[in-house]
Amino acid sequence: MKNAKEICKKYAPKNYHLAMHTVGVFTTATSLKDLSDMVQSAAVVFGSPCSGENVEKHFHNLQLWMQKANVDVDGNARNSKADEDLKGVKGNNLFGRHFKELISNTSLEMDGDLGRHGTGKMYEQYHNKYNALRKIKRQNITENNKMQGIMEKSQWDLKHIRLRSGRLTRLDDFVVQYQISHTALLKEYEVSKRMLQRKKFRVDEEKWKERRQKKKGRYVTVLRKPFPFRRSTKMVASSMAPSSPVQTGRVEDVTLETPEFQEVLSLWKKRDTEVVVSVLPSKNHGTSIIIHHSDLRTLRPHLWLTGEVIEGLFHCLAKKEQKGIYIMNHYTAGLILFGDRTQLSRQSLRNVNFDRYQAIVMFVNIKNVHWKFLFINAVNHTVYLLDPAPSSSEEEDSKLAARKFSDYLKMRRTRHAKTEWVDIKWKGGVLTHPVQKDGFSCGVLVVMMARAVMKVFPDFPVMKFKTSKEKMAEERKLMALEILQASVFDTNSNCAM
């Protein structure tokens, strides 16, 4: 059983436990005849490309051997008949030759749609032709592979040898050049031979019957629960977009092995496309946020999140909390802090009445390489500009953001006679929060900061979430699942954009 795990993982990864139990059954054989029957049944089950009656019969035979109650693993109950049966299994690996011949002569199940075997008269003609060629013993292969390789390589060099200036025209030049190439070829062969040389093990006599197992393992004891016989192993690929919106309670209650998470992983594995995978309803009246497949794939580990993904998650959080918080577009927020007056006048939000809200949450892009969280609290007249990365100028940045926002409110009063929040004296503030431990999780931390603020508003938030590598990977999966579950896009009645 020493090499059984590696062999089963390599050749039967989808049926690993069945293969290990089958190897365990081999160790319970008390005679060579029983072991031959076991090997033959295993060859039919694991080697047949189709699932027919013959495979099912041998499969049930293996199940019966696995479920036998009188399993003697230690080999103490071997009788004299078994010893007489093993007398011929000695010498230079005659035991292996016996079972190799047995497996090669086993008839496999070939009935069914194989996809590579044809039928008809032409197929029979080619079958007979190549079957006759397979039996021919004539082969032009020398016993010494080294000599054959040298000869073939030398002939190739003889035909293709060149100099930088052109072909060789003098015989003496050709002999010198050929001798150099031939010597280099021999050295190259010797080096490759030493690199590929492996340690060989030779056993003069098989002594496996004298071994004693100290304890019974999992795969050599009685099988309590039988394996189901599956006739088809074909998997149906999932579509690009979710079939229908799935509504659940909390995303955190879903384990990472559910079909919903498998759908997220399947979407992540595909290449970027502009197919719509989610449409999130916005809290602002008359708008919605469209999430494309390429946007959803930015939630994979070690990638920067797009503004559409972060804004969509903000609206999902606001819909759950319902606490009078306005979600401002990240483009408008960027113009308030970093745009000029001409651009800012086009984003004045003339139809928005800030008196209906108690706070504004938004996020801003810093030079196209970083995200920051902006929280405007009208209850205590404070503006917070939080940086997910470690920063010593957070208080000064918050004060500058407060002045910019105050100028924005005055601009609204001048252009549209909007007087909400204009008389408030805004100030900059600082909130204690965790920082990112890498260079690409700023968007994830911005969403987690917004979640902490919206959950306790109007109370003062306390941010104590973890920012480890494992936590960030888990949060990305939860956010992707939340985007798919909150979608109102129905692929059955709408076309993907």
N, C-alpha and C positions, 0 to 999 in steps of 0.2 A: 504493500500500500504506500510505499515511499514516494513513487512517482505518479500515483494515481490522480492526485489533485491536479498536477500540471497537465497530464494527458487529457483529463476530462474537461478542464477549462479551455484547452486548445482545440480539441476536436468535437466537443459537445457542449458549447457554452450555454445554449438555450435549454438543454436537458441535463444540467450538471448533476443534480441530485439523483436522477434516474441512473445516470452513468456510474456515479459513485456506488450506489446500491448494487448495480450489476457487477462491478469489480469486487464488492464485498461478497456477493454470492459465489464468485469464483473461489474464494478462500475457504468456502464451506464444503467443497467437493471432496468426497472420500474415495473416489476412483477416477481413473482416466476416462472411462466411458461417460460418467456424469459430467465431468469437466468439459468433454468434447460436446455434449449436448448443450451445455450452458453457453459455450463459445459460439456454437452454430446459431442458437437463438439470438444471441446478442448481435451477431453479424447481420442477421436478417433484419432485426429491428433498427439498428443504427445505420446500416448500409443501403437499405432499400430506398429508392427515390420516390416510391408511391406507398400509400397506406391501403393495402388490400387485405383479403382474408388470411393470406399466409402470414403477413406481418402481425395481424391481430392475434393469430394462434400462438406465434412465438412470444408475443408480448405477454399474453396470459400465462404462458409457461414460466417466463421470468418472474411474474408476480407470484406464482405458486411457490417457487423456490425461495423468494424473499419472505414469504409468510409462513414458512415452515417453523414449527415450534422447537423441534429438536435440532438446533444448530450447534455443532461442536466446533468452536473456533480454535480451541487449544490442540485439537488433533489427538486427544487421548483415547478416543473410541475407534480409532482406525483398526480394522481387522486384518487378518492375514491375507484375505483376498485382495485388498487394496495394495498391500505391499508386493504381492505377486504381480499385480497389474502394472506397477511402476518399475519393474526390473529393467525393462528395455529403455527407459528414459534416462540415459546416461551418455557420457561422452561429450563431443563438441556440439553442444546446443541441439541435440536431436529433439529435445522437447519443443523448442521453438519451431523447428522445421515441421513437426507434426501438426501444430496448430496453424501454421502459415498455409500449409497444404489444405487443411480442413476449411479455412476461411475462403481460400481461392475457389474451392469447389462448391461452396454454398450457393444455392440458387436464390437470387434476390427477387423481390417483387417488382416487376417491370410493367404491370398493367396500369393504364391511366394516361393522363395527358402530361407527358414528360416535356414537351416543348422542343426536344432535340432528336427524337426518334420518329422516322416517317413510316409510312405504309405504302403498299402498292408494289407493282412489278419492278419498277426501277430501283426501289429501295432493296428489294430482295436480291437483285443482280449485284448491286454494289456491296451488299452484305456478304454474299458468297465470294466475291472477288477479294475483298480485304481480309476475309477469314482465311482464305487460301494463302495470301501473302503473309499473314501473321504466323503461319506454321512453317514457313521456310527458314531453314537454319543457316543459310549462307549470309554472312555479314563480313564486310571488309574492315574489320576492327582488330588491331593487333593486341596482344596481351599486355604489352608494355605501353600504357597511355602516355608516358613521358616521351618515348621515342616517337609516337604518332604525333603528339603536339609539336615537337621540335621540327618534324618533317613538314607538317602543314604550315607552320609559321615560316620556315625557311623558304618554302615555295612561294608563299605570299610576298616575302621580302624580295625574292628574286625577280618577281614581276613588277613590283611597285617601288623599288628603291630609286631614290632621286638625289640629286645634289641641288644646292641653291642656284647654281648657275645653269642647270639643265640636266639632261640625261647623261649617263656615263658612256663614253665612247671608247676609252682605252681599256683593255682587259686587265692590266695590272692595277689601274685605279679601282676597277670594280672588285678585284680580289681583296684589296686592302679595306675598302669600304664594307664589303660583305663580311669580312672577318671581324671588324669592329662591331657590326650590328649583331652578328651571331654570338659573340662573347657577351654582349650586353643582354641578349635574350636568355642565355643560359644563367647568368647571374640573377636576372629578374625571376626566372622560374624557381631557382633555389630559394630565394627570399620568400616568394609566395608559398612555397612548400613548407618552410619553417613556420610561417605565420598561421597556416591552416592546419598544421599538425596538431592533433588532439591526442589526449591520453586514452589508450585502449585498455580494456579490461578483458581478460581471458579467464574463463572458468573451465577447469578440466572435467569436473563432474558436478552435475546438478545436485544440490543439497537442500533444496527448498522444503522437502518433506520432513527434514529434521528440525526445522525452525519451530519455535514455540512463541505464541503471542502472549504477552503478559496480561493484557486486558482487552476486553471486547469493545470495539469502537462503535460509532454510531451507524456505520454502513455495513456492518457484519452481524448485526443483531436482527431480531425478528421485525419485519416491516409491519407497523401497526395500521397505517392508513395507506391504502393502495393508490397507485398513480392513475389518473384518468387517461383513457386512450383517446387522443385527439386525431381526427382524420384530416384536418386542414390546419395549416400554420400560416396562411396568408393573412397579412394585415392590411386593412383599408386605410389609406392615407387620409389625413384630415385636410379640410379645405383651408385656403389662405385666411379667410375672414371667419369669425365666429358665426355659427348658424343662426343663433337667436340670442337676444340679450338675456343674460342670466342674472336674476336678482336674488341676493342673499343678504344676510344680516351683516355680520362683521367679517371683514376679510381676514383678520387675525385669527379667527377661529378655524380656518381651513388649513389642513396640513399640506406639506409640500409634496405629497404623493398623490393628490387627487387628480382626476381627469382635467380639471380646470388648469392646474399648473402644468400638466403635460401639454395642453394646448398652447400655453405661453411659451414653453420651451420649443415646441415645434415651429412657432412663428419666429422665434429668435434665430433658429438654425437656417432659415431661408434667406436668400439674398434680398437686399433692399428693393422695395417696390413702392409705388404710389397708390397701392390699393387701400381703400378706407377700411380700417379694422374697428373703429369705434367713433361714435358721435356722442359727445357729452353735452348734456343740457347746461346752459349757463344760468347763473343766478340773475344776471342782467337780462331784462325782458327783451325777447325777440332775437337773441343771439345763441349760437351754439359753437362748440369747439370740435373741429374735425381732427382726428388722430389717424395719420397714415401709418402704413406698415414700417416705413423707414423711421418714423418718429418713435414708434414702440420699441424698435430694436436698439435705440439709444439707452434704454434701461438695462441693457446687458452690463455686466461688470466691466470696469475700467474704461467707461465711455462717458462723455459729457451729455447731459440731458438737454433736449431742445426746449425752447420757450413754450411751445404748444403743450408738451407733456406736463411741465410744471404748472402752467395755468389751468389745464384740465383737472389736475389733482387739487388745486386750490378751490375750484368750484365744487368738486366732489365733497371736500371738507366743509365748505360753507353750506351746502345743501343738508348735511347731517346735523350741523350745529344750530342753524337758524337763530343767530344772535345779533342781527343788525349790523353786519360787517359787509362793507362794500369791497368787491374784488376788482381792482383796477388793472387794466391791460398793461403788460410789461413794456410795450412800446411807448405808451403814454407816460409811464413812470420813468423810462429812460430819458424822454424829452424834458420832463420836469426838472430832472437833476443835471442833465448834460446838454440839452438842446438849446438852440437860440430862440429868440422871441418870435421870429417868423414861423418857424416850425411849430412852436408851442401854441400859437393862436389857432392852428388847425385841430388841435386836440383839447379844446376847451370844455368838452362834455356839457354842452348847454342844456341837455335834457335830463341831467342828473341833479337831484336835490340832495346835497350832503346833510341837510338837517334830518333826513329820514334815517341816517346811520349814526353810529357811535364810534366807528373806527374804520380805517382803510388798511388793507393788507395788499402788498404787491411785492414784486421782485424786479431787480434791475440788472442789466448786463454791463459788465465792466470790460471794455476794450475787446469784446468778443472772445474772452478767454475765462471769464469768471462770473458767477452769480452771487448777488447779495440780497438779503431779505430786508424789506422796508415796511415798518409797522407804524401807522399814525393813529395815536390814541386821542380821541377828542374828549375823553373823560378827564384825563389829567393834563391835556394840552402838550403832549410830548411826542416827538418824532424819534424813532429808533431805526438806525441803519446798521444791521447786524452783518458781520463778515464771517462766513463759515471758516475761513482760514485764519490762523493766528495774526492779530493786528493790534498795534499799540495806538493807532489813531482813530479808533472807533468813536470816541466821544466827539472829536473834532468833525469827523464825517457826519455824525448825526446833527450837530449844530448847523453845518452847511446845508444839509438836507432840509432842516426846519426853515431856514431862510429862503431856500428855493421854493418850497411849498407855499410859503406865505406870499411870495411874489406871484405864484401861479394863481392863488385865490384873488389877488388884486387885479390880475389880468382878466379874470372871469367877471369881476364887478365892472370893469371898464367896458368890456365888449358886450356883455349880456345883462348887466345890472343884477348879477348874482351876488347876494350878500351873505350867503351861508359861510360861517367859520371865518369871515374876514376880520372881525374884531378880536379874534383870539390871538394872544401872544404866544407863539409856538416856541418851544425850547427843545434842545437836543438831550437825549437820554442814553443810558447804557443798560443793557441786560446781560446778565451772566449766562453763558451758554457754552456747550461743548464745541470743539473745533475739529475739522477734518484731519485725518491722518494720512491722506494721499493727495494727489493732484487732480482728481476727477470726480470727487463725490460732493462738490459744492451744491449742485442742484438737489441731490438727495437730502442734504442737511437743510436747505431752504424749505423744502416741503415739511420736514420734521419740525422745524421751528414754527411754521405756520400752523401745524397741527397742535403744537403745545399752546400757542396763543389763543386759537379759536376754541379750544376745549374748555378753558377756564375763564374766558372773557365774560364780564369786565374785571375779574380779579387779576392780580399780578401773576404772570406765568413763572413757573420754575422749570427750567430746562435741565434735565438730568439723563437724557438718553445716551446710549452707547454709540460709539463711532468706530468700532473695530471693523476689520476687513470682513469678518463673517456676518456681522450685523448689517453692514452696508449691502452685502450680497442678498441677504434675506429681505431687506427693505425694498430692494429693486424688484424682486419677484412679487412681493405683496402689492407694490404700486402698479405693476403691469397687470396683475389680476384685477385690481380695483378699477382700472381703466376699462377693461373688457366687461366687467360685471355692471358697471354704471352706464354702459352704452344704451342708447335708444335706437340704434341703427338696426334695421331688420333687413337682412340680406335676401329674404324670401320675396319681399315686395319692392325692394329698391336695388338699383345697380350700383356697384362700387365705382367710385369716382377715380 
